[in-house]
């Protein structure tokens, strides 16, 4: 039986998760006992839906290694060892609290949908887990959502969140947040409101209708953070984390790194 204290911790972490939806939190508790709900282990920290073919299993093992390497490159080392749960059917994904998004993270547990079975989405969610591991709780709660998501988009190198995608949005005159608006997305609720306003949460329907995915808000966050990370590297990222853990506000820590020659 799942201990209530453990379940409560998972649900609390889910409320702070960058990619979670609040109304699906309760179902995520099943991730504490994945083998009781149709998932099987195929490698350390990796579960897949029963019936997953061997080629997909091999690819997921490789994707785990590639995502870990991306985290190591950005952060300089890897502190988080999240447990990954990969669903090959939408029914499985919905049963664990997934909805229209391609992947989710609940604390140190990552849930991948059939649309998120690649290293890009895995690295994106792993970045959230890594950040939550390195930041003290109060510092983590002060971390702006736009930065956490922009860093994850940068590290994951997902084509739909890339600089090429950002330029496409500009040239196609597709509505997207300005930099000033992006920087107002401080909380999870503000981020989700922006995602809804610009239609990042409509990709499930778009793909079902044979249309391309569009992620204006995620692309905008990646566009903001990408040049910053390229300039400061892992040393600058770790220094920002250290300053926040010491009590500095995000804006001063971010600006300080930006001003370093």
Buried (B, 14 or more C-beta within 10 A) or exposed (E): EEEEEEBEEBBEBBEBBBBBBEEBBEBBBBBBEBEEBBBBEBEEBBBBBEEBEEEBBEBBBEBBEBBBEBBEEBBEEBEBBBBBBBBBBBEBBBBBBBBBBBBBBBBBBBBBBBBBBBBBBBBBBBBBBBBBBBBEEEBBEBBBBBBBBBBBBBBBBBEBBBEEBBEBBEEEEBEBBEEEBBBBBBEBEBBBBBBEBBBBBBBBEEBEEEEEBBBBBBBBBBBBBBEBBEEBBBEBBBBBBBBBBEEBEBEEBBEBBEEEE
